[in-house]
């Protein structure tokens, strides 16, 4: 699974304030701007803002690695000692995500596009 982290999602409480800050920081307009997700792209890197992240238990940013087979990648991480945090979930349009925690409690994200 030698993939790079191409998506980092930040939990935010005030979406309007976060959009102003991240827009200034990243220097681009969001490609997705909805009440449940705001996404910015710059080359191959994506930064997302999740206004529901805190209520879902997200305490900080999560880096997501794009994978071709999320079930296989997830099982590989579990076999290597990770603990499941969020099972595979469709977040819309067939895009699947899952998260695990390593032995130190760090969250690792997986994402598969349809």
N, C-alpha and C positions, 0 to 999 in steps of 0.2 A: 504494500500500500504506500509506495513512495510518492506521495502527493504533497503539494504545498498548501499551506493555509491561505485560502483566497477570500474568505469571508470572516469578518469579525462583527459580532452583534453585541451592542451595548444596551443594557436595560436603562430606561429613562423614565422619570416621573413626570416631567413637564415637557411634552413633545415639542411645543412651540419654541421654548427656550433651547432645547437640544438641537432642533433644526437650525436655528440661527447660529449656534456655536459650531456645529459640525459643518455647516455650509461654508462658514468663514474659514475654518481650519482646513477643510479639504479643497476648497476653491472650485467646487462644482455644484450644480443644482441636482437635486435628487431625481433619479430615474423612476422611482416609485415613491408616491406620497399619499399614504392612506392613513386612516385612523388607527390601524393596527400594525403598520410597518412603514418605515421610511428608509429607502435604500439609496446609497451613493455608489457610483462606479468610477474608478479611475484606472484605466488599463484593465489588467486582470484582477485587480483588488476591488473588493466590495466591502463597504462599511454599512451596517444596518442599525437602526434604532428601533427598539422594541418597547412600547409603552406598557406592555403587559408582563415584561420580564421580571420585575420585582415581585409582583403578585404570584408569579409562577415559581418563585424561589431563587431566581437568578441574582447573584450577589455581585457580579462583575462581568466584564466582557467574556465572550466565548469565541474562540477561534474554531472555524469549521473547515474541514478538509473535504473537497469534492472527491467522491468515489464513484466508480462504475457500478458496484454491487454493494449496497449498504448493508445487507444482511451478512454477506461474507466478511466485509470489513469490521462490522460490529462483533461478529463471532471471533474474529482474530484478536481483537482487543480484549474481549472477555477471556479468551484462552490465555492471553498474556498476563492476566491478573487484574484487569480493570473491573470496576463494579458498574453495572447498568444504572444509569440515572434516569434517562427518558427513553422508553422504547421507541421503535421506529414509528413515526407519525407523519401523515400527509398534511402539509401546511398550505396546500392549495395547488391546483393544477398538476397534481402528480409529483410535486417536489417533496421528497422525503428527508426527514432529519431524525437524528438520534444523538444522545449524549451519554458519555460514561465519565467516571471519575477514576483518576489514577490513585496510587497508594497514598499520596499526599493530599488528596482532596481536590486536585486541579481538574477542571472540567475540560473534556475533549469533545468536540463536535464533529459529526459526520453529516454530509449532505449529498443527496443524489438527485440529479435533475431527471425529468421524465424522458 
